[in-house]
Amino acid sequence: MTRLAVKLLLLDDDDRVLLIHARDAKTHAECWYAVGGGVDPDETLQAAAAREAYEETGLRDLPPGMHVWTRDHTYEFNGRTMDVHEEWLLHRVSHFTPAPAQLSDYETTTTLGFAWWTA
């Protein structure tokens, strides 16, 4: 079953994008990925984006995002294969230091940190 997900391109005033650094618990492979996650059945994309931004980075009051991309993607993480339909939103935000507010137990063990990246 394909999971609906929202992915956030959080760009600060210097056009840096915030990415999460993680390590796969099974393979120990490291990766960088955009903030975001699953959209609940009763959520709009914007509401899911605001919730995910808060949970993963502590960012409150996420400004509305602009839809920039859609993709269907299959990835493997923690020994599971996931099929996702991703809706990507671009959000302009002031630079901040991420401080996760509500990571899942799994995210807590796999998240290594955050970085703001330039092109």
Secondary structure, 3 states (H helix, E strand, C coil): CCEEEEEEEEECCCCCEEEEEEECCCCCCEEEEEEEEECCCCCCHHHHHHHHHHHHHCCCCCCCCEEEEEEEEEEEECCEEEEEEEEEEEEECCCCCCCCCCCCHHHHHHEEEEEEECC
